[in-house]
Amino acid sequence: MPQLNPSPWFAILVFSWLVLLAIVVPKTLNHTFPNEPALQSTQTLKTNPWNWSW
């Protein structure tokens, strides 16, 4: 049964993973975001209690 012969499919699997890891992943990691995250202040804001009208 030729479909059980792993030699051509294993080579295709290894080659596709090498292409993915060597070409696609570095290209996607080189992209930068237009808005870099900014540090938030550590000060807490003073909140007023809510007075219900009823």
Biopython code that builds the backbone (N, CA, C, O; Angstrom):
import numpy as np
from Bio.PDB.StructureBuilder import StructureBuilder

atoms = [
    (1, "MET", "N", (0.839, -1.178, 0.000)),
    (1, "MET", "CA", (0.000, 0.000, 0.000)),
    (1, "MET", "C", (0.884, 1.241, 0.000)),
    (1, "MET", "O", (1.548, 1.504, 1.002)),
    (2, "PRO", "N", (0.918, 1.998, -1.063)),
    (2, "PRO", "CA", (1.869, 3.105, -1.176)),
    (2, "PRO", "C", (1.554, 4.287, -0.264)),
    (2, "PRO", "O", (2.453, 5.071, 0.040)),
    (3, "GLN", "N", (0.314, 4.441, 0.179)),
    (3, "GLN", "CA", (0.009, 5.587, 1.026)),
    (3, "GLN", "C", (0.618, 5.455, 2.418)),
    (3, "GLN", "O", (0.658, 6.427, 3.173)),
    (4, "LEU", "N", (1.093, 4.259, 2.760)),
    (4, "LEU", "CA", (1.726, 4.074, 4.061)),
    (4, "LEU", "C", (3.225, 4.315, 4.014)),
    (4, "LEU", "O", (3.894, 4.211, 5.042)),
    (5, "ASN", "N", (3.764, 4.631, 2.849)),
    (5, "ASN", "CA", (5.188, 4.904, 2.725)),
    (5, "ASN", "C", (5.444, 6.321, 3.255)),
    (5, "ASN", "O", (4.986, 7.286, 2.643)),
    (6, "PRO", "N", (6.167, 6.472, 4.384)),
    (6, "PRO", "CA", (6.313, 7.795, 4.989)),
    (6, "PRO", "C", (7.394, 8.665, 4.355)),
    (6, "PRO", "O", (7.498, 9.844, 4.694)),
    (7, "SER", "N", (8.193, 8.126, 3.455)),
    (7, "SER", "CA", (9.350, 8.897, 2.978)),
    (7, "SER", "C", (8.967, 10.179, 2.237)),
    (7, "SER", "O", (9.539, 11.214, 2.578)),
    (8, "PRO", "N", (8.059, 10.216, 1.258)),
    (8, "PRO", "CA", (7.800, 11.517, 0.616)),
    (8, "PRO", "C", (7.011, 12.464, 1.516)),
    (8, "PRO", "O", (7.236, 13.673, 1.468)),
    (9, "TRP", "N", (6.109, 11.960, 2.322)),
    (9, "TRP", "CA", (5.287, 12.836, 3.163)),
    (9, "TRP", "C", (6.089, 13.420, 4.314)),
    (9, "TRP", "O", (5.855, 14.557, 4.725)),
    (10, "PHE", "N", (7.022, 12.657, 4.829)),
    (10, "PHE", "CA", (7.862, 13.189, 5.907)),
    (10, "PHE", "C", (8.763, 14.301, 5.385)),
    (10, "PHE", "O", (8.973, 15.296, 6.079)),
    (11, "ALA", "N", (9.293, 14.153, 4.188)),
    (11, "ALA", "CA", (10.133, 15.199, 3.600)),
    (11, "ALA", "C", (9.316, 16.460, 3.337)),
    (11, "ALA", "O", (9.805, 17.567, 3.560)),
    (12, "ILE", "N", (8.085, 16.308, 2.868)),
    (12, "ILE", "CA", (7.216, 17.465, 2.649)),
    (12, "ILE", "C", (6.902, 18.147, 3.969)),
    (12, "ILE", "O", (6.899, 19.376, 4.043)),
    (13, "LEU", "N", (6.639, 17.377, 5.003)),
    (13, "LEU", "CA", (6.357, 17.947, 6.326)),
    (13, "LEU", "C", (7.554, 18.721, 6.859)),
    (13, "LEU", "O", (7.401, 19.843, 7.342)),
    (14, "VAL", "N", (8.723, 18.141, 6.777)),
    (14, "VAL", "CA", (9.930, 18.810, 7.285)),
    (14, "VAL", "C", (10.218, 20.059, 6.476)),
    (14, "VAL", "O", (10.558, 21.091, 7.055)),
    (15, "PHE", "N", (10.096, 20.003, 5.166)),
    (15, "PHE", "CA", (10.373, 21.163, 4.330)),
    (15, "PHE", "C", (9.371, 22.288, 4.593)),
    (15, "PHE", "O", (9.750, 23.459, 4.631)),
    (16, "SER", "N", (8.113, 21.947, 4.773)),
    (16, "SER", "CA", (7.118, 22.987, 5.038)),
    (16, "SER", "C", (7.359, 23.651, 6.392)),
    (16, "SER", "O", (7.175, 24.862, 6.518)),
    (17, "TRP", "N", (7.764, 22.890, 7.403)),
    (17, "TRP", "CA", (8.072, 23.491, 8.698)),
    (17, "TRP", "C", (9.317, 24.364, 8.621)),
    (17, "TRP", "O", (9.385, 25.405, 9.274)),
    (18, "LEU", "N", (10.307, 23.948, 7.823)),
    (18, "LEU", "CA", (11.504, 24.778, 7.665)),
    (18, "LEU", "C", (11.168, 26.093, 6.976)),
    (18, "LEU", "O", (11.693, 27.141, 7.352)),
    (19, "VAL", "N", (10.306, 26.048, 5.979)),
    (19, "VAL", "CA", (9.886, 27.286, 5.314)),
    (19, "VAL", "C", (9.120, 28.170, 6.292)),
    (19, "VAL", "O", (9.340, 29.380, 6.346)),
    (20, "LEU", "N", (8.232, 27.571, 7.053)),
    (20, "LEU", "CA", (7.461, 28.346, 8.019)),
    (20, "LEU", "C", (8.361, 29.010, 9.051)),
    (20, "LEU", "O", (8.205, 30.196, 9.339)),
    (21, "LEU", "N", (9.288, 28.263, 9.603)),
    (21, "LEU", "CA", (10.130, 28.801, 10.671)),
    (21, "LEU", "C", (11.211, 29.747, 10.162)),
    (21, "LEU", "O", (11.602, 30.672, 10.873)),
    (22, "ALA", "N", (11.696, 29.532, 8.950)),
    (22, "ALA", "CA", (12.801, 30.350, 8.456)),
    (22, "ALA", "C", (12.342, 31.595, 7.713)),
    (22, "ALA", "O", (13.077, 32.581, 7.672)),
    (23, "ILE", "N", (11.160, 31.582, 7.130)),
    (23, "ILE", "CA", (10.740, 32.718, 6.295)),
    (23, "ILE", "C", (9.533, 33.432, 6.877)),
    (23, "ILE", "O", (9.562, 34.652, 7.041)),
    (24, "VAL", "N", (8.490, 32.709, 7.188)),
    (24, "VAL", "CA", (7.228, 33.342, 7.560)),
    (24, "VAL", "C", (7.295, 33.952, 8.959)),
    (24, "VAL", "O", (6.833, 35.076, 9.154)),
    (25, "VAL", "N", (7.846, 33.254, 9.914)),
    (25, "VAL", "CA", (7.863, 33.748, 11.293)),
    (25, "VAL", "C", (8.712, 35.013, 11.444)),
    (25, "VAL", "O", (8.243, 35.958, 12.079)),
    (26, "PRO", "N", (9.927, 35.089, 10.903)),
    (26, "PRO", "CA", (10.663, 36.362, 11.039)),
    (26, "PRO", "C", (9.983, 37.537, 10.345)),
    (26, "PRO", "O", (10.066, 38.668, 10.824)),
    (27, "LYS", "N", (9.312, 37.284, 9.224)),
    (27, "LYS", "CA", (8.618, 38.384, 8.549)),
    (27, "LYS", "C", (7.462, 38.909, 9.389)),
    (27, "LYS", "O", (7.229, 40.117, 9.430)),
    (28, "THR", "N", (6.748, 38.035, 10.047)),
    (28, "THR", "CA", (5.637, 38.509, 10.872)),
    (28, "THR", "C", (6.131, 39.169, 12.160)),
    (28, "THR", "O", (5.469, 40.066, 12.682)),
    (29, "LEU", "N", (7.263, 38.747, 12.671)),
    (29, "LEU", "CA", (7.768, 39.359, 13.898)),
    (29, "LEU", "C", (8.404, 40.728, 13.658)),
    (29, "LEU", "O", (8.607, 41.483, 14.608)),
    (30, "ASN", "N", (8.719, 41.058, 12.413)),
    (30, "ASN", "CA", (9.318, 42.359, 12.120)),
    (30, "ASN", "C", (8.296, 43.479, 12.055)),
    (30, "ASN", "O", (8.673, 44.651, 12.027)),
    (31, "HIS", "N", (7.027, 43.152, 12.029)),
    (31, "HIS", "CA", (6.003, 44.191, 11.969)),
    (31, "HIS", "C", (5.939, 44.931, 13.299)),
    (31, "HIS", "O", (6.065, 44.335, 14.368)),
    (32, "THR", "N", (5.741, 46.238, 13.208)),
    (32, "THR", "CA", (5.610, 47.052, 14.413)),
    (32, "THR", "C", (4.187, 47.604, 14.478)),
    (32, "THR", "O", (3.528, 47.784, 13.453)),
    (33, "PHE", "N", (3.744, 47.858, 15.655)),
    (33, "PHE", "CA", (2.425, 48.412, 15.875)),
    (33, "PHE", "C", (2.486, 49.931, 15.731)),
    (33, "PHE", "O", (3.464, 50.538, 16.168)),
    (34, "PRO", "N", (1.485, 50.559, 15.140)),
    (34, "PRO", "CA", (1.535, 52.016, 14.990)),
    (34, "PRO", "C", (1.428, 52.750, 16.320)),
    (34, "PRO", "O", (1.972, 53.846, 16.458)),
    (35, "ASN", "N", (0.753, 52.183, 17.282)),
    (35, "ASN", "CA", (0.607, 52.814, 18.593)),
    (35, "ASN", "C", (1.302, 51.944, 19.629)),
    (35, "ASN", "O", (0.791, 50.896, 20.022)),
    (36, "GLU", "N", (2.458, 52.388, 20.060)),
    (36, "GLU", "CA", (3.179, 51.643, 21.089)),
    (36, "GLU", "C", (2.470, 51.837, 22.429)),
    (36, "GLU", "O", (1.959, 52.924, 22.699)),
    (37, "PRO", "N", (2.431, 50.813, 23.262)),
    (37, "PRO", "CA", (1.758, 50.965, 24.551)),
    (37, "PRO", "C", (2.511, 51.944, 25.459)),
    (37, "PRO", "O", (3.739, 51.922, 25.539)),
    (38, "ALA", "N", (1.758, 52.785, 26.127)),
    (38, "ALA", "CA", (2.338, 53.777, 27.030)),
    (38, "ALA", "C", (2.176, 53.292, 28.471)),
    (38, "ALA", "O", (1.236, 52.569, 28.801)),
    (39, "LEU", "N", (3.100, 53.701, 29.300)),
    (39, "LEU", "CA", (3.029, 53.340, 30.711)),
    (39, "LEU", "C", (1.932, 54.145, 31.389)),
    (39, "LEU", "O", (1.802, 55.347, 31.156)),
    (40, "GLN", "N", (1.155, 53.491, 32.216)),
    (40, "GLN", "CA", (0.121, 54.184, 32.952)),
    (40, "GLN", "C", (0.684, 54.671, 34.280)),
    (40, "GLN", "O", (1.608, 54.080, 34.839)),
    (41, "SER", "N", (0.114, 55.746, 34.764)),
    (41, "SER", "CA", (0.588, 56.283, 36.036)),
    (41, "SER", "C", (0.128, 55.369, 37.179)),
    (41, "SER", "O", (-0.880, 54.671, 37.078)),
    (42, "THR", "N", (0.894, 55.400, 38.252)),
    (42, "THR", "CA", (0.572, 54.563, 39.404)),
    (42, "THR", "C", (-0.301, 55.289, 40.408)),
    (42, "THR", "O", (-0.669, 54.708, 41.429)),
    (43, "GLN", "N", (-0.648, 56.557, 40.147)),
    (43, "GLN", "CA", (-1.480, 57.309, 41.073)),
    (43, "GLN", "C", (-2.930, 56.851, 40.933)),
    (43, "GLN", "O", (-3.419, 56.601, 39.831)),
    (44, "THR", "N", (-3.598, 56.748, 42.072)),
    (44, "THR", "CA", (-5.008, 56.364, 42.051)),
    (44, "THR", "C", (-5.866, 57.625, 42.051)),
    (44, "THR", "O", (-5.561, 58.600, 42.738)),
    (45, "LEU", "N", (-6.928, 57.590, 41.279)),
    (45, "LEU", "CA", (-7.819, 58.737, 41.215)),
    (45, "LEU", "C", (-8.788, 58.725, 42.392)),
    (45, "LEU", "O", (-9.250, 57.670, 42.826)),
    (46, "LYS", "N", (-9.089, 59.931, 42.904)),
    (46, "LYS", "CA", (-10.030, 60.033, 44.013)),
    (46, "LYS", "C", (-11.448, 59.949, 43.463)),
    (46, "LYS", "O", (-11.823, 60.725, 42.585)),
    (47, "THR", "N", (-12.218, 59.032, 43.964)),
    (47, "THR", "CA", (-13.598, 58.869, 43.509)),
    (47, "THR", "C", (-14.549, 59.360, 44.588)),
    (47, "THR", "O", (-14.301, 59.197, 45.783)),
    (48, "ASN", "N", (-15.639, 59.963, 44.143)),
    (48, "ASN", "CA", (-16.658, 60.455, 45.069)),
    (48, "ASN", "C", (-17.752, 59.407, 45.208)),
    (48, "ASN", "O", (-18.058, 58.705, 44.244)),
    (49, "PRO", "N", (-18.344, 59.288, 46.385)),
    (49, "PRO", "CA", (-19.443, 58.329, 46.522)),
    (49, "PRO", "C", (-20.660, 58.779, 45.738)),
    (49, "PRO", "O", (-20.891, 59.975, 45.560)),
    (50, "TRP", "N", (-21.432, 57.820, 45.274)),
    (50, "TRP", "CA", (-22.617, 58.126, 44.464)),
    (50, "TRP", "C", (-23.824, 58.308, 45.388)),
    (50, "TRP", "O", (-24.147, 57.446, 46.205)),
    (51, "ASN", "N", (-24.463, 59.441, 45.230)),
    (51, "ASN", "CA", (-25.656, 59.718, 46.028)),
    (51, "ASN", "C", (-26.883, 59.390, 45.185)),
    (51, "ASN", "O", (-27.146, 60.028, 44.166)),
    (52, "TRP", "N", (-27.620, 58.388, 45.630)),
    (52, "TRP", "CA", (-28.816, 57.985, 44.887)),
    (52, "TRP", "C", (-29.947, 58.948, 45.207)),
    (52, "TRP", "O", (-30.084, 59.398, 46.345)),
    (53, "SER", "N", (-30.754, 59.263, 44.207)),
    (53, "SER", "CA", (-31.788, 60.288, 44.361)),
    (53, "SER", "C", (-33.061, 59.766, 45.002)),
    (53, "SER", "O", (-33.937, 60.583, 45.288)),
    (54, "TRP", "N", (-33.233, 58.512, 45.246)),
    (54, "TRP", "CA", (-34.484, 58.030, 45.828)),
    (54, "TRP", "C", (-34.347, 57.624, 47.268)),
    (54, "TRP", "O", (-35.324, 57.198, 47.885)),
]
sb = StructureBuilder()
sb.init_structure("model")
sb.init_model(0)
sb.init_chain("A")
sb.init_seg("    ")
for serial, (resi, resn, name, xyz) in enumerate(atoms, 1):
    if name == "N":
        sb.init_residue(resn, " ", resi, " ")
    sb.init_atom(name, np.array(xyz, "f"), 0.0, 1.0, " ", f" {name:<3s}", serial, name[0])
structure = sb.get_structure()
